[in-house]
Amino acid sequence: MMKRKKGKRRYRSKTRLQVQESLSEVNVIREIDTIVESAQMGIFRIIAINPFVFFSTESGDAWMLDPADELAMQLARVGDPLPYLIHESANQAAIVWTSNYRIGRGLFEIIDRNTGGIRTIYGYPTVEIAEIIARMEIS
């Protein structure tokens, strides 16, 4: 987790923050593989590739977010990869999103797009995720 020291944020040595400007520079499926691998190793990692945010947790979960539309897809749960449906071309990716999400007050809420059921997750690095999303909105 992050610790405050003299106004700067310091990440654990295994935390990776990567920001790329556009989807044309990246392979979405490769980034999914990377973030799922991080989850399997119990590494907290955030990768921001406009327009997406990928993150893994120390508990073995991994997610892909589309902050503009508050869409989410869980990629791994407790280290186990989950199925997903993505069709990727050179300039775009067609994604079947399974959930919407909300971040607030230290909580990560998932709203299932099929059932409308809500799941609240405690302990995710919501402050760090929200900061990355805010930075993406500014640039």
Stockholm file with secondary structure:
# STOCKHOLM 1.0

chainA/1-139         MMKRKKGKRRYRSKTRLQVQESLSEVNVIREIDTIVESAQMGIFRIIAINPFVFFSTESGDAWMLDPADELAMQLARVGDPLPYLIHESANQAAIVWTSNYRIGRGLFEIIDRNTGGIRTIYGYPTVEIAEIIARMEIS
#=GR chainA/1-139 SS CCEEETTEEECCTTCCEEEESCGGGCCHHHHHHHHHHHHHTTCCEEEEETTEEEEECTTSCEEEEETTTTEEEEEEETTEECCCCEEECSSCEEECCCEEEEEETTEEEEEETTTCCEEEEESSCHHHHHHHHHHHHHC
#=GC SS_cons         CCEEETTEEECCTTCCEEEESCGGGCCHHHHHHHHHHHHHTTCCEEEEETTEEEEECTTSCEEEEETTTTEEEEEEETTEECCCCEEECSSCEEECCCEEEEEETTEEEEEETTTCCEEEEESSCHHHHHHHHHHHHHC
//
